[in-house]
Amino acid sequence: MNLALKVLVLTIFVALMEVNVGGVRWYQPLGELQGTPQALGGKLFSTYLLQLELVGVVLLAAMVGAIFLARREKA
């Protein structure tokens, strides 16, 4: 690709990202601290159960991969 086409693609990408995430509030104002460990656990194991399971599988795969890479070869 030539430089002009690369710049055009990058410009379109940045414009689309601005349109898609431009109005998102990335923070919540700090007010009273709400929630308890019970509320957090309730959310994790009801609303976000699939995401929690997926993170667990990814972490397990990372652990198995790290153990496999750390094994010493027999001489």
N, C-alpha and C positions, 0 to 999 in steps of 0.2 A: 504494500500500500504506500502511496505517496504521502507526504506530510500533510497536504491540505485535507485529504480524506480522513486521516487520523485525527486532525484537529476538529473536523466536522463531527465525527462520531463521538469524540470526547465531549464536545459542546452539547450535543443532543442528550448524551447520558447525564450530564450534570443538570441540564434543564429538567429532564424527567425526574431526577432525584429531588430537585427543589420543589417540583409540583407535588410529588407524592409525600414527602416528609416535611414540607415547609410549614404546615400548620400544626405539627405535633408538638405538644408540650412535653419536654424531656425531663421535667422536674415537677414535683408536687410541693406546694408551699408547706413549710413546716408549721404546723399548728400543734394541737394536742397530740401526743403520741397515742395512737389507737392500736388496739389489737393486743392479743395475749398469745402465749405459746399455743394454747388450745385453738384459737382462731386461725393461727398460721398453719397448724397441723390439719385443721379441718379443710382449709383451702387447698393445701398440698395434696391431700388424699381424696379430694372430691373434684374440684374444678381443674386442677393441674396434674391429675394422676398420670395421664399418658406422657406428658413432658417429663415428669419425675422418673417414670420407668425408662424412657429413652435415655436420659442422662445417666441412669444407673448402668444401662447396657454399654454406653460409650465408655464410661469409667472402667467397667470390667474389662472391656476389650483393650483399653490402654494399659491396664495392669498386666494382663496376660502378655501383651506385646513387649512390655518392659522386662518382664521375667524371661521371656524367650530371648530377647536381645542381650540380657545380662548373663546368660548361661556361659560357662566356660567350656570350651571344646576339650575333649579328652586327647591327651598327647600320645 
